[in-house]
Amino acid sequence: MNHKLSFSLSKFVLGGVSLFFIYILIEAITNVNKHYIGTKDGTYINSTRTTPMIKELAYMLTKNCNSTTCSTQTILDYITNIPYKVNNFQAHTPQQTIQKNFGDCDDKSNLLISLLHEKKIESYFVLVPHHIFVIVHLDENLHRKALYVNGKRYYILESTAKNSPIGFPLHYELNKIDTIIEPFENIKIDINKLEWKL
């Protein structure tokens, strides 16, 4: 009887351990799919976050804004005034960028897009060789050149240029745009047509 109980207990423990390892494996795969995406230059690690701190900051920054354009420019002004400093390691989370009060294009773009997300402003990452910037869709026509992705107008937000406006100039040839990423689903956007025009 003891032998049967011991054998049954062993099977139960092994089953539990197996389920735990399967759970850990699924969590790891989910994390990789949520934060890592392959590009021509390797793998991009997405560090966007939705947290109470980011939500509170987004609303505090834009409390005096009555339009999406005002909210976008106010958030961009906050980001561009964070000092630029190269981060040679994995991209900071938005909270780390705020706490450290510096960041490179990855760090500042992750914070920028996280704040825009809290305000439900449609925005995407654009990866070009050795750089990342953000594009934003606004219903308002700002009468500036914009990046048209599959016929839809997006304005460039450059997080590393201090006090830069919405609609920053494109400093890359269109064929240098490697990937456009929806950051919270971590999916590449299918690019059928790209144009840079008024």
ROSEZA-263219 format. One record per residue (C-alpha): residue number from 1; chain; y, z, x. Coordinates in pm, whole numbers, always signed. Each point is the difference from the previous one (the first is absolute). Example, Ala and Ser with C-alpha at 12.3 -4.5 7.8 and 13.67 -1.06 7.14 Angstrom:
<pt><i>1</i><ch>A</ch><c2>-450</c2><c3>+780</c3><c1>+1230</c1></pt>
<pt><i>2</i><ch>A</ch><c2>+344</c2><c3>-66</c3><c1>+137</c1></pt>
END
This chain:
<pt><i>1</i><ch>A</ch><c2>+0</c2><c3>+0</c3><c1>+0</c1></pt>
<pt><i>2</i><ch>A</ch><c2>+241</c2><c3>+83</c3><c1>+285</c1></pt>
<pt><i>3</i><ch>A</ch><c2>-76</c2><c3>-333</c3><c1>+164</c1></pt>
<pt><i>4</i><ch>A</ch><c2>+86</c2><c3>-192</c3><c1>-321</c1></pt>
<pt><i>5</i><ch>A</ch><c2>+323</c2><c3>+196</c3><c1>-44</c1></pt>
<pt><i>6</i><ch>A</ch><c2>+97</c2><c3>-58</c3><c1>+362</c1></pt>
<pt><i>7</i><ch>A</ch><c2>-78</c2><c3>-372</c3><c1>-29</c1></pt>
<pt><i>8</i><ch>A</ch><c2>+201</c2><c3>-30</c3><c1>-326</c1></pt>
<pt><i>9</i><ch>A</ch><c2>+291</c2><c3>+191</c3><c1>+151</c1></pt>
<pt><i>10</i><ch>A</ch><c2>-6</c2><c3>-229</c3><c1>+306</c1></pt>
<pt><i>11</i><ch>A</ch><c2>+10</c2><c3>-309</c3><c1>-221</c1></pt>
<pt><i>12</i><ch>A</ch><c2>+289</c2><c3>+149</c3><c1>-198</c1></pt>
<pt><i>13</i><ch>A</ch><c2>+198</c2><c3>+80</c3><c1>+317</c1></pt>
<pt><i>14</i><ch>A</ch><c2>-69</c2><c3>-344</c3><c1>+151</c1></pt>
<pt><i>15</i><ch>A</ch><c2>+107</c2><c3>-165</c3><c1>-326</c1></pt>
<pt><i>16</i><ch>A</ch><c2>+321</c2><c3>+202</c3><c1>-2</c1></pt>
<pt><i>17</i><ch>A</ch><c2>+74</c2><c3>-84</c3><c1>+363</c1></pt>
<pt><i>18</i><ch>A</ch><c2>-68</c2><c3>-369</c3><c1>-70</c1></pt>
<pt><i>19</i><ch>A</ch><c2>+239</c2><c3>+2</c3><c1>-297</c1></pt>
<pt><i>20</i><ch>A</ch><c2>+264</c2><c3>+173</c3><c1>+212</c1></pt>
<pt><i>21</i><ch>A</ch><c2>-28</c2><c3>-268</c3><c1>+273</c1></pt>
<pt><i>22</i><ch>A</ch><c2>+18</c2><c3>-276</c3><c1>-261</c1></pt>
<pt><i>23</i><ch>A</ch><c2>+314</c2><c3>+164</c3><c1>-143</c1></pt>
<pt><i>24</i><ch>A</ch><c2>+158</c2><c3>+23</c3><c1>+349</c1></pt>
<pt><i>25</i><ch>A</ch><c2>-85</c2><c3>-366</c3><c1>+68</c1></pt>
<pt><i>26</i><ch>A</ch><c2>+156</c2><c3>-113</c3><c1>-330</c1></pt>
<pt><i>27</i><ch>A</ch><c2>+314</c2><c3>+206</c3><c1>+72</c1></pt>
<pt><i>28</i><ch>A</ch><c2>+28</c2><c3>-153</c3><c1>+349</c1></pt>
<pt><i>29</i><ch>A</ch><c2>-37</c2><c3>-354</c3><c1>-135</c1></pt>
<pt><i>30</i><ch>A</ch><c2>+259</c2><c3>+73</c3><c1>-272</c1></pt>
<pt><i>31</i><ch>A</ch><c2>+242</c2><c3>+134</c3><c1>+262</c1></pt>
<pt><i>32</i><ch>A</ch><c2>-46</c2><c3>-307</c3><c1>+221</c1></pt>
<pt><i>33</i><ch>A</ch><c2>+52</c2><c3>-234</c3><c1>-296</c1></pt>
<pt><i>34</i><ch>A</ch><c2>+311</c2><c3>+192</c3><c1>-109</c1></pt>
<pt><i>35</i><ch>A</ch><c2>+172</c2><c3>+13</c3><c1>+340</c1></pt>
<pt><i>36</i><ch>A</ch><c2>-139</c2><c3>-275</c3><c1>+227</c1></pt>
<pt><i>37</i><ch>A</ch><c2>+41</c2><c3>-375</c3><c1>-42</c1></pt>
<pt><i>38</i><ch>A</ch><c2>-97</c2><c3>-283</c3><c1>+235</c1></pt>
<pt><i>39</i><ch>A</ch><c2>+268</c2><c3>-240</c3><c1>+128</c1></pt>
<pt><i>40</i><ch>A</ch><c2>+12</c2><c3>-282</c3><c1>+257</c1></pt>
<pt><i>41</i><ch>A</ch><c2>+119</c2><c3>+253</c3><c1>+261</c1></pt>
<pt><i>42</i><ch>A</ch><c2>-262</c2><c3>+263</c3><c1>-77</c1></pt>
<pt><i>43</i><ch>A</ch><c2>+0</c2><c3>+281</c3><c1>-253</c1></pt>
<pt><i>44</i><ch>A</ch><c2>+308</c2><c3>+138</c3><c1>-173</c1></pt>
<pt><i>45</i><ch>A</ch><c2>-12</c2><c3>+369</c3><c1>-95</c1></pt>
<pt><i>46</i><ch>A</ch><c2>+194</c2><c3>+72</c3><c1>-318</c1></pt>
<pt><i>47</i><ch>A</ch><c2>+148</c2><c3>+354</c3><c1>-12</c1></pt>
<pt><i>48</i><ch>A</ch><c2>+177</c2><c3>-11</c3><c1>-337</c1></pt>
<pt><i>49</i><ch>A</ch><c2>-17</c2><c3>+315</c3><c1>-208</c1></pt>
<pt><i>50</i><ch>A</ch><c2>+90</c2><c3>+133</c3><c1>-342</c1></pt>
<pt><i>51</i><ch>A</ch><c2>+78</c2><c3>+371</c3><c1>+28</c1></pt>
<pt><i>52</i><ch>A</ch><c2>+227</c2><c3>+245</c3><c1>-181</c1></pt>
<pt><i>53</i><ch>A</ch><c2>+226</c2><c3>+4</c3><c1>+309</c1></pt>
<pt><i>54</i><ch>A</ch><c2>+41</c2><c3>-380</c3><c1>-3</c1></pt>
<pt><i>55</i><ch>A</ch><c2>+53</c2><c3>-5</c3><c1>-377</c1></pt>
<pt><i>56</i><ch>A</ch><c2>+268</c2><c3>+271</c3><c1>+22</c1></pt>
<pt><i>57</i><ch>A</ch><c2>+177</c2><c3>-180</c3><c1>+285</c1></pt>
<pt><i>58</i><ch>A</ch><c2>-2</c2><c3>-334</c3><c1>-187</c1></pt>
<pt><i>59</i><ch>A</ch><c2>+160</c2><c3>+157</c3><c1>-304</c1></pt>
<pt><i>60</i><ch>A</ch><c2>+250</c2><c3>+205</c3><c1>+202</c1></pt>
<pt><i>61</i><ch>A</ch><c2>+116</c2><c3>-307</c3><c1>+195</c1></pt>
<pt><i>62</i><ch>A</ch><c2>+47</c2><c3>-214</c3><c1>-310</c1></pt>
<pt><i>63</i><ch>A</ch><c2>+132</c2><c3>+256</c3><c1>-250</c1></pt>
<pt><i>64</i><ch>A</ch><c2>+339</c2><c3>-175</c3><c1>-16</c1></pt>
<pt><i>65</i><ch>A</ch><c2>-143</c2><c3>-352</c3><c1>-37</c1></pt>
<pt><i>66</i><ch>A</ch><c2>-4</c2><c3>-188</c3><c1>-329</c1></pt>
<pt><i>67</i><ch>A</ch><c2>-180</c2><c3>-312</c3><c1>+122</c1></pt>
<pt><i>68</i><ch>A</ch><c2>-305</c2><c3>-103</c3><c1>+199</c1></pt>
<pt><i>69</i><ch>A</ch><c2>+228</c2><c3>-171</c3><c1>+252</c1></pt>
<pt><i>70</i><ch>A</ch><c2>+196</c2><c3>+322</c3><c1>+57</c1></pt>
<pt><i>71</i><ch>A</ch><c2>-322</c2><c3>+203</c3><c1>+35</c1></pt>
<pt><i>72</i><ch>A</ch><c2>-144</c2><c3>-252</c3><c1>+245</c1></pt>
<pt><i>73</i><ch>A</ch><c2>+313</c2><c3>-12</c3><c1>+218</c1></pt>
<pt><i>74</i><ch>A</ch><c2>+38</c2><c3>+381</c3><c1>-4</c1></pt>
<pt><i>75</i><ch>A</ch><c2>-361</c2><c3>+50</c3><c1>+110</c1></pt>
<pt><i>76</i><ch>A</ch><c2>+38</c2><c3>-273</c3><c1>+264</c1></pt>
<pt><i>77</i><ch>A</ch><c2>+317</c2><c3>+167</c3><c1>+135</c1></pt>
<pt><i>78</i><ch>A</ch><c2>-188</c2><c3>+329</c3><c1>+35</c1></pt>
<pt><i>79</i><ch>A</ch><c2>-286</c2><c3>-170</c3><c1>+188</c1></pt>
<pt><i>80</i><ch>A</ch><c2>+216</c2><c3>-207</c3><c1>+234</c1></pt>
<pt><i>81</i><ch>A</ch><c2>+189</c2><c3>+310</c3><c1>+109</c1></pt>
<pt><i>82</i><ch>A</ch><c2>-320</c2><c3>+165</c3><c1>+123</c1></pt>
<pt><i>83</i><ch>A</ch><c2>+5</c2><c3>-65</c3><c1>+377</c1></pt>
<pt><i>84</i><ch>A</ch><c2>-224</c2><c3>-281</c3><c1>+126</c1></pt>
<pt><i>85</i><ch>A</ch><c2>-249</c2><c3>+108</c3><c1>+264</c1></pt>
<pt><i>86</i><ch>A</ch><c2>-327</c2><c3>-171</c3><c1>+89</c1></pt>
<pt><i>87</i><ch>A</ch><c2>-307</c2><c3>+191</c3><c1>-111</c1></pt>
<pt><i>88</i><ch>A</ch><c2>-290</c2><c3>-112</c3><c1>+219</c1></pt>
<pt><i>89</i><ch>A</ch><c2>-259</c2><c3>+170</c3><c1>-216</c1></pt>
<pt><i>90</i><ch>A</ch><c2>-118</c2><c3>-46</c3><c1>-359</c1></pt>
<pt><i>91</i><ch>A</ch><c2>+283</c2><c3>-41</c3><c1>-250</c1></pt>
<pt><i>92</i><ch>A</ch><c2>+153</c2><c3>+325</c3><c1>-119</c1></pt>
<pt><i>93</i><ch>A</ch><c2>-38</c2><c3>+100</c3><c1>-361</c1></pt>
<pt><i>94</i><ch>A</ch><c2>+328</c2><c3>-3</c3><c1>-191</c1></pt>
<pt><i>95</i><ch>A</ch><c2>+19</c2><c3>+380</c3><c1>+26</c1></pt>
<pt><i>96</i><ch>A</ch><c2>-48</c2><c3>-12</c3><c1>+379</c1></pt>
<pt><i>97</i><ch>A</ch><c2>+280</c2><c3>-257</c3><c1>+34</c1></pt>
<pt><i>98</i><ch>A</ch><c2>+234</c2><c3>+229</c3><c1>-195</c1></pt>
<pt><i>99</i><ch>A</ch><c2>-104</c2><c3>+309</c3><c1>+199</c1></pt>
<pt><i>100</i><ch>A</ch><c2>+20</c2><c3>-169</c3><c1>+341</c1></pt>
<pt><i>101</i><ch>A</ch><c2>+322</c2><c3>-182</c3><c1>-96</c1></pt>
<pt><i>102</i><ch>A</ch><c2>-98</c2><c3>-318</c3><c1>+183</c1></pt>
<pt><i>103</i><ch>A</ch><c2>-233</c2><c3>-292</c3><c1>-42</c1></pt>
<pt><i>104</i><ch>A</ch><c2>-75</c2><c3>-359</c3><c1>+85</c1></pt>
<pt><i>105</i><ch>A</ch><c2>-36</c2><c3>-291</c3><c1>-242</c1></pt>
<pt><i>106</i><ch>A</ch><c2>-340</c2><c3>+124</c3><c1>-129</c1></pt>
<pt><i>107</i><ch>A</ch><c2>+116</c2><c3>+357</c3><c1>-54</c1></pt>
<pt><i>108</i><ch>A</ch><c2>+330</c2><c3>-90</c3><c1>-163</c1></pt>
<pt><i>109</i><ch>A</ch><c2>-154</c2><c3>-274</c3><c1>-218</c1></pt>
<pt><i>110</i><ch>A</ch><c2>-271</c2><c3>+240</c3><c1>-123</c1></pt>
<pt><i>111</i><ch>A</ch><c2>+268</c2><c3>+252</c3><c1>-100</c1></pt>
<pt><i>112</i><ch>A</ch><c2>+219</c2><c3>-271</c3><c1>-155</c1></pt>
<pt><i>113</i><ch>A</ch><c2>-275</c2><c3>-147</c3><c1>-214</c1></pt>
<pt><i>114</i><ch>A</ch><c2>-124</c2><c3>+346</c3><c1>-103</c1></pt>
<pt><i>115</i><ch>A</ch><c2>+349</c2><c3>+90</c3><c1>-128</c1></pt>
<pt><i>116</i><ch>A</ch><c2>+36</c2><c3>-337</c3><c1>-179</c1></pt>
<pt><i>117</i><ch>A</ch><c2>-341</c2><c3>+54</c3><c1>-160</c1></pt>
<pt><i>118</i><ch>A</ch><c2>+117</c2><c3>+333</c3><c1>-145</c1></pt>
<pt><i>119</i><ch>A</ch><c2>+285</c2><c3>-189</c3><c1>-170</c1></pt>
<pt><i>120</i><ch>A</ch><c2>-247</c2><c3>-267</c3><c1>-122</c1></pt>
<pt><i>121</i><ch>A</ch><c2>+177</c2><c3>-272</c3><c1>+199</c1></pt>
<pt><i>122</i><ch>A</ch><c2>-232</c2><c3>-292</c3><c1>+76</c1></pt>
<pt><i>123</i><ch>A</ch><c2>-35</c2><c3>-30</c3><c1>+376</c1></pt>
<pt><i>124</i><ch>A</ch><c2>-243</c2><c3>-126</c3><c1>+263</c1></pt>
<pt><i>125</i><ch>A</ch><c2>-61</c2><c3>+19</c3><c1>+373</c1></pt>
<pt><i>126</i><ch>A</ch><c2>+44</c2><c3>-322</c3><c1>+199</c1></pt>
<pt><i>127</i><ch>A</ch><c2>-178</c2><c3>-18</c3><c1>+335</c1></pt>
<pt><i>128</i><ch>A</ch><c2>+125</c2><c3>-234</c3><c1>+271</c1></pt>
<pt><i>129</i><ch>A</ch><c2>-89</c2><c3>+9</c3><c1>+371</c1></pt>
<pt><i>130</i><ch>A</ch><c2>+85</c2><c3>+347</c3><c1>+138</c1></pt>
<pt><i>131</i><ch>A</ch><c2>+207</c2><c3>+102</c3><c1>-304</c1></pt>
<pt><i>132</i><ch>A</ch><c2>-16</c2><c3>+104</c3><c1>-364</c1></pt>
<pt><i>133</i><ch>A</ch><c2>+269</c2><c3>-12</c3><c1>-266</c1></pt>
<pt><i>134</i><ch>A</ch><c2>+21</c2><c3>+54</c3><c1>-374</c1></pt>
<pt><i>135</i><ch>A</ch><c2>+82</c2><c3>-246</c3><c1>-277</c1></pt>
<pt><i>136</i><ch>A</ch><c2>+123</c2><c3>+107</c3><c1>-340</c1></pt>
<pt><i>137</i><ch>A</ch><c2>+24</c2><c3>-182</c3><c1>-332</c1></pt>
<pt><i>138</i><ch>A</ch><c2>+325</c2><c3>+59</c3><c1>-189</c1></pt>
<pt><i>139</i><ch>A</ch><c2>+86</c2><c3>-155</c3><c1>-335</c1></pt>
<pt><i>140</i><ch>A</ch><c2>+362</c2><c3>-22</c3><c1>+113</c1></pt>
<pt><i>141</i><ch>A</ch><c2>+90</c2><c3>-314</c3><c1>+197</c1></pt>
<pt><i>142</i><ch>A</ch><c2>+194</c2><c3>+120</c3><c1>+305</c1></pt>
<pt><i>143</i><ch>A</ch><c2>+97</c2><c3>-358</c3><c1>+96</c1></pt>
<pt><i>144</i><ch>A</ch><c2>-155</c2><c3>+44</c3><c1>+345</c1></pt>
<pt><i>145</i><ch>A</ch><c2>-288</c2><c3>-180</c3><c1>+159</c1></pt>
<pt><i>146</i><ch>A</ch><c2>-334</c2><c3>+143</c3><c1>-102</c1></pt>
<pt><i>147</i><ch>A</ch><c2>-366</c2><c3>-45</c3><c1>+77</c1></pt>
<pt><i>148</i><ch>A</ch><c2>-170</c2><c3>-177</c3><c1>-289</c1></pt>
<pt><i>149</i><ch>A</ch><c2>-369</c2><c3>+86</c3><c1>-20</c1></pt>
<pt><i>150</i><ch>A</ch><c2>-190</c2><c3>-226</c3><c1>-239</c1></pt>
<pt><i>151</i><ch>A</ch><c2>+333</c2><c3>-82</c3><c1>-169</c1></pt>
<pt><i>152</i><ch>A</ch><c2>+115</c2><c3>+362</c3><c1>-46</c1></pt>
<pt><i>153</i><ch>A</ch><c2>+315</c2><c3>+126</c3><c1>+177</c1></pt>
<pt><i>154</i><ch>A</ch><c2>-21</c2><c3>+296</c3><c1>+239</c1></pt>
<pt><i>155</i><ch>A</ch><c2>+277</c2><c3>+141</c3><c1>+216</c1></pt>
<pt><i>156</i><ch>A</ch><c2>-72</c2><c3>+124</c3><c1>+352</c1></pt>
<pt><i>157</i><ch>A</ch><c2>+59</c2><c3>+366</c3><c1>+81</c1></pt>
<pt><i>158</i><ch>A</ch><c2>+20</c2><c3>+61</c3><c1>+376</c1></pt>
<pt><i>159</i><ch>A</ch><c2>-69</c2><c3>+368</c3><c1>+67</c1></pt>
<pt><i>160</i><ch>A</ch><c2>+91</c2><c3>-15</c3><c1>+370</c1></pt>
<pt><i>161</i><ch>A</ch><c2>+354</c2><c3>-147</c3><c1>-32</c1></pt>
<pt><i>162</i><ch>A</ch><c2>+251</c2><c3>+280</c3><c1>-59</c1></pt>
<pt><i>163</i><ch>A</ch><c2>+192</c2><c3>-38</c3><c1>-329</c1></pt>
<pt><i>164</i><ch>A</ch><c2>-160</c2><c3>-338</c3><c1>-70</c1></pt>
<pt><i>165</i><ch>A</ch><c2>+51</c2><c3>-150</c3><c1>-347</c1></pt>
<pt><i>166</i><ch>A</ch><c2>-257</c2><c3>-111</c3><c1>-252</c1></pt>
<pt><i>167</i><ch>A</ch><c2>-69</c2><c3>-363</c3><c1>+87</c1></pt>
<pt><i>168</i><ch>A</ch><c2>-25</c2><c3>+32</c3><c1>+377</c1></pt>
<pt><i>169</i><ch>A</ch><c2>-37</c2><c3>-339</c3><c1>+174</c1></pt>
<pt><i>170</i><ch>A</ch><c2>-349</c2><c3>-123</c3><c1>+82</c1></pt>
<pt><i>171</i><ch>A</ch><c2>-33</c2><c3>-11</c3><c1>+379</c1></pt>
<pt><i>172</i><ch>A</ch><c2>-344</c2><c3>-164</c3><c1>+3</c1></pt>
<pt><i>173</i><ch>A</ch><c2>-131</c2><c3>-344</c3><c1>-83</c1></pt>
<pt><i>174</i><ch>A</ch><c2>-188</c2><c3>-1</c3><c1>-329</c1></pt>
<pt><i>175</i><ch>A</ch><c2>-326</c2><c3>-86</c3><c1>+175</c1></pt>
<pt><i>176</i><ch>A</ch><c2>+30</c2><c3>+327</c3><c1>+198</c1></pt>
<pt><i>177</i><ch>A</ch><c2>-46</c2><c3>+204</c3><c1>-318</c1></pt>
<pt><i>178</i><ch>A</ch><c2>-354</c2><c3>+121</c3><c1>+49</c1></pt>
<pt><i>179</i><ch>A</ch><c2>-61</c2><c3>+217</c3><c1>-302</c1></pt>
<pt><i>180</i><ch>A</ch><c2>+176</c2><c3>+140</c3><c1>-306</c1></pt>
<pt><i>181</i><ch>A</ch><c2>-153</c2><c3>+327</c3><c1>-118</c1></pt>
<pt><i>182</i><ch>A</ch><c2>+22</c2><c3>+194</c3><c1>-324</c1></pt>
<pt><i>183</i><ch>A</ch><c2>+2</c2><c3>+342</c3><c1>+167</c1></pt>
<pt><i>184</i><ch>A</ch><c2>-132</c2><c3>+233</c3><c1>-268</c1></pt>
<pt><i>185</i><ch>A</ch><c2>-298</c2><c3>-217</c3><c1>-90</c1></pt>
<pt><i>186</i><ch>A</ch><c2>-20</c2><c3>-117</c3><c1>+363</c1></pt>
<pt><i>187</i><ch>A</ch><c2>-65</c2><c3>-362</c3><c1>-96</c1></pt>
<pt><i>188</i><ch>A</ch><c2>+117</c2><c3>-319</c3><c1>+166</c1></pt>
<pt><i>189</i><ch>A</ch><c2>+210</c2><c3>-216</c3><c1>-228</c1></pt>
<pt><i>190</i><ch>A</ch><c2>-123</c2><c3>-359</c3><c1>-27</c1></pt>
<pt><i>191</i><ch>A</ch><c2>+275</c2><c3>-219</c3><c1>+141</c1></pt>
<pt><i>192</i><ch>A</ch><c2>-2</c2><c3>-348</c3><c1>-151</c1></pt>
<pt><i>193</i><ch>A</ch><c2>+364</c2><c3>-84</c3><c1>+71</c1></pt>
<pt><i>194</i><ch>A</ch><c2>+270</c2><c3>+161</c3><c1>+218</c1></pt>
<pt><i>195</i><ch>A</ch><c2>+366</c2><c3>-101</c3><c1>+1</c1></pt>
<pt><i>196</i><ch>A</ch><c2>+318</c2><c3>+144</c3><c1>+154</c1></pt>
<pt><i>197</i><ch>A</ch><c2>+295</c2><c3>-107</c3><c1>-215</c1></pt>
<pt><i>198</i><ch>A</ch><c2>+295</c2><c3>+104</c3><c1>-218</c1></pt>
END
